[in-house]
Each structure stands twice: as structure tokens, then as C-alpha cells.
Amino acid sequence: MATYQNLLSGLEELGIHKMQEYLDTYVNLVNNGEKSFTQALEELVEIEKKENQKRRDLANVKVANFPFLKTFDDYEFDFQPNINKKELLELNSLGFVDKHENVVFIARYQTYFITFENLITQLKKAIQENRLENRLKFYAKYRVLIIDEIGYMPINQDTANVFFQLIAKRYEKNSTIITTNMPFSKWGEFFGSATLANAVLDRLLHHSTVISIKGPSYRLKDKKLLFESNSKEG
């Protein structure tokens, strides 16, 4: 019994927590002759490895500033039948990250998520505090930068120029993903300069995959079904 307690204490001291949960089960399996000691140890190690990977994944999500975790398993492809499912699933291999291409779904790379509105707010603040270069370096360093909802807020010429500087710093060095409901034909109007918009798009669209999603809002699909159900009942 003392030896068993020493083993538990040793595992605790080494930070091997998941293995402790399954230790009794595998001791019984070994004692009953259902598994060899080597098999039991190998499976316990595999359990701990999976738990460590799970913790790393959660830590990466936190560092990346994602508001929540979503995976391909969560996505209902039937809701958007016009999407090329095969193309999206190929992106899951993450080969585009090594090629510095610009449409991404994330796993195990140094990643940062930010809305365009928050990004612009942070860049404006950096300009006022005379630390713009440091802030640009911060956003430029991530292997994958996700900028959500471009086009929802107006920007002035100075802000547009700073945004271009960020895209230029990342061009062919790291991967960037953007989401927008604004067609490319409107970017010149949004940036206040067709030349600047073309310069941004040139760097974003080179080495990129453009995925156009048409149809109703995925976020509102459940509300719509509820509304339709209530309408029929009424």
C-alpha cells in the first residue's frame, strides 16, 4: 500500500494527473491478467498524452483570443450547400500555413483573433501613445491572424494607411484570414482610396482562397426555425 501511495504522490509531483484517475482501473486489469504491465503502462501514457494535448489546445485558444472554440465537427455543411466542403476540409491539413497563404482554419499554430473594430481601436490608441510600430509588430508576429467583420465601421484615411501597413508586414510571411460582408468592389469606397484598397487586396488575395458564403445567417437559423414554427402554430 505504501508503494502505491508513493506512486500516486510521485505522479502528483510530476503533474501527471490524468494517469492517476485511471491507475486503479489498470492495476486491476493487470492483477486479473487482462493486460500485461507493459500494455497497461503504454495505455496510461497514451491517456496522459491526450490530456496534455487537450490542455495545449485550450491554452492556444485562450492565447489566440478566440471568443469560443469551434471545429469542423461543429459546422453544419448542409445549412450552406453552396460551400465546397471538400475545399474546406482540405484546409484542415493546415498546409496553407506553411505556405503563408491567407485563408485559414486554425489548429496548433500561434494564432490571434480580433474584430476589425477592436483592431482599429487598438491601432488608434497606439498612434496616440506613440507606440504604433510596437503594436504593428505584435499583430504581425502571429502565424495566423484572424480579422473579423471588416466593413462594419467607417475608418478615416490615417487608419486605412495603418491597416495597410499591418497587411504589408504580414504579406508572404504569415497567414491572415478576414471575414467581411462587403464586396471587393466597395473596398475603394470603404478605404477612401481605390489605390489603397487595391494595395490591400493585392496582398490579401495573392496566395489566397476566397470562400463566398451566400444565403441566410447561420447564427439566426435556430431563431428562424422557431419563428416559422410559432407562425404555423398561430
C-alpha positions in Angstrom: 0.0 0.0 0.0 2.9 2.3 0.8 4.4 1.7 -2.6 1.1 2.5 -4.3 0.7 5.8 -2.3 4.3 6.7 -3.2 3.5 6.1 -6.8 0.4 8.4 -6.6 2.5 11.0 -4.8 5.2 10.8 -7.5 2.7 11.2 -10.3 1.1 14.2 -8.5 4.5 15.8 -8.0 5.3 15.3 -11.7 2.0 16.9 -12.7 0.7 13.6 -14.3 -2.9 14.0 -13.3 -5.0 12.0 -15.8 -3.0 8.9 -15.3 -3.8 9.0 -11.6 -7.6 8.8 -12.5 -7.1 5.5 -14.4 -4.4 3.9 -12.3 -6.8 1.8 -10.1 -8.5 0.5 -13.2 -5.3 -0.6 -14.9 -3.9 -2.1 -11.7 -7.0 -4.3 -11.5 -6.6 -5.2 -15.2 -3.0 -6.3 -14.7 -3.8 -8.2 -11.5 -6.6 -10.0 -13.3 -4.4 -11.0 -16.1 -6.4 -9.0 -18.7 -3.4 -6.8 -19.6 0.3 -7.1 -19.3 2.2 -4.5 -17.3 3.7 -3.1 -20.5 0.3 -2.8 -22.2 -1.2 -1.0 -19.1 1.7 1.4 -18.9 1.5 2.1 -22.6 -2.2 2.9 -22.5 -1.8 5.0 -19.4 0.9 7.1 -21.1 -1.4 7.5 -24.2 -4.2 8.7 -21.9 -1.9 11.3 -20.3 -0.6 12.4 -23.8 -4.1 13.0 -25.0 -4.9 15.0 -21.9 -1.8 17.1 -22.3 -2.7 17.8 -26.0 -6.2 18.8 -24.9 -4.7 21.3 -22.4 -2.4 22.7 -25.0 -5.3 23.2 -27.4 -7.3 25.0 -24.8 -4.3 27.2 -24.0 -3.8 28.0 -27.7 -7.5 29.0 -27.9 -7.0 31.4 -24.9 -3.8 32.9 -26.2 -5.4 33.3 -29.7 -8.1 35.5 -28.1 -10.9 33.4 -29.7 -14.3 34.2 -28.1 -15.1 30.4 -28.1 -13.9 27.2 -29.6 -15.4 25.9 -32.9 -14.3 23.0 -35.0 -15.3 21.4 -38.4 -17.2 18.9 -36.4 -19.5 21.7 -35.1 -20.2 23.1 -38.6 -23.4 22.1 -40.4 -22.4 21.9 -44.0 -26.0 21.1 -45.1 -27.0 24.6 -44.0 -24.7 26.1 -46.6 -24.9 23.7 -49.6 -23.1 26.1 -51.9 -19.9 25.8 -49.8 -17.3 23.5 -51.2 -17.0 21.1 -48.3 -14.0 19.2 -49.8 -12.1 22.5 -50.3 -12.7 23.5 -46.6 -11.8 20.1 -45.3 -8.5 20.2 -47.3 -7.7 23.4 -45.5 -7.9 21.4 -42.3 -4.5 19.9 -43.2 -3.0 23.4 -42.4 -0.6 23.2 -45.4 -1.6 26.7 -46.2 0.0 28.0 -43.0 3.5 26.7 -44.0 2.9 28.3 -47.5 1.9 31.6 -45.9 -1.4 31.6 -47.7 -4.3 33.7 -46.5 -7.4 31.6 -45.8 -7.2 29.6 -42.6 -8.9 27.4 -40.1 -6.8 27.0 -37.0 -5.1 24.3 -35.1 -1.9 24.3 -33.1 -0.4 27.4 -34.6 0.3 30.7 -32.8 -2.9 32.5 -33.6 -4.7 35.7 -32.7 -8.4 36.5 -33.3 -9.6 40.1 -33.2 -12.6 42.0 -34.7 -11.7 44.8 -37.2 -13.4 47.3 -34.9 -11.2 46.3 -31.9 -8.1 46.2 -34.1 -8.7 49.7 -35.4 -9.3 50.9 -31.8 -6.0 49.4 -30.7 -4.1 50.9 -33.6 -5.6 54.3 -33.0 -4.6 54.1 -29.3 -1.1 53.1 -30.3 -0.8 56.1 -32.6 -1.8 58.4 -29.8 0.7 56.8 -27.4 3.5 56.9 -30.0 3.9 53.1 -30.0 2.4 52.2 -33.3 5.5 50.3 -34.5 5.4 48.0 -31.5 1.7 47.4 -31.9 2.1 46.5 -35.5 4.9 44.1 -34.6 2.6 42.5 -32.1 -0.1 41.7 -34.7 2.4 40.9 -37.4 4.2 38.2 -35.3 1.4 35.6 -35.2 1.5 32.7 -37.6 -2.2 33.2 -38.2 -4.1 36.5 -37.6 -7.9 36.4 -38.0 -9.6 39.8 -38.5 -13.4 39.5 -38.2 -16.1 41.8 -39.7 -14.2 44.2 -41.9 -16.5 46.8 -43.3 -18.9 47.2 -40.3 -17.4 50.5 -39.1 -16.1 53.6 -41.0 -12.4 54.4 -41.0 -10.5 57.5 -41.9 -7.5 57.8 -44.3 -4.9 57.6 -41.5 -6.4 54.5 -40.1 -6.7 52.9 -43.5 -3.0 53.6 -44.1 -2.1 51.9 -40.8 -4.2 48.9 -41.7 -2.3 48.6 -45.0 1.0 48.7 -43.0 -0.2 45.7 -41.0 -1.2 43.7 -44.0 2.1 44.6 -45.8 4.1 43.4 -42.8 2.3 40.1 -42.8 2.4 39.6 -46.6 4.2 36.4 -47.6 5.4 36.0 -44.1 2.4 34.8 -42.1 -1.2 33.8 -42.8 -4.2 36.1 -42.5 -7.9 35.4 -42.6 -10.5 38.1 -42.9 -14.3 37.9 -42.8 -16.5 40.6 -44.4 -19.9 41.1 -46.0 -18.5 43.9 -48.1 -17.9 43.0 -51.8 -14.4 43.8 -53.1 -15.9 46.4 -55.4 -16.8 48.5 -52.4 -13.4 48.4 -50.7 -12.2 51.6 -52.5 -15.1 53.5 -51.1 -14.6 52.0 -47.6 -10.8 52.8 -47.5 -11.4 56.2 -49.1 -8.9 55.4 -51.8 -9.1 53.0 -54.7 -5.3 52.9 -54.8 -5.0 51.9 -51.2 -7.8 49.4 -51.3 -6.2 47.8 -54.4 -2.9 47.6 -52.5 -4.5 45.9 -49.5 -6.5 43.5 -51.7 -3.4 42.7 -53.8 -1.6 41.4 -50.7 -4.6 39.7 -49.3 -5.8 37.9 -52.4 -2.3 36.8 -53.6 -1.8 33.2 -52.4 -5.3 33.0 -51.1 -8.5 31.1 -51.3 -11.7 33.1 -51.4 -14.8 31.4 -49.9 -18.1 33.1 -50.7 -21.0 32.2 -48.4 -24.4 33.1 -49.6 -27.8 32.6 -48.1 -29.4 33.2 -44.7 -27.4 33.9 -41.5 -26.1 30.7 -39.8 -26.3 32.5 -36.4 -30.1 33.1 -36.9 -31.0 29.7 -38.3 -32.5 28.4 -35.0 -34.4 31.6 -34.4 -35.8 31.4 -37.9 -37.0 27.9 -37.4 -38.6 28.9 -34.1 -40.3 31.8 -35.7 -41.6 29.6 -38.5 -42.8 27.0 -36.0 -44.6 29.6 -34.0 -46.2 31.1 -37.1 -47.6 27.7 -38.1 -49.0 27.1 -34.6 -50.6 30.6 -34.6 
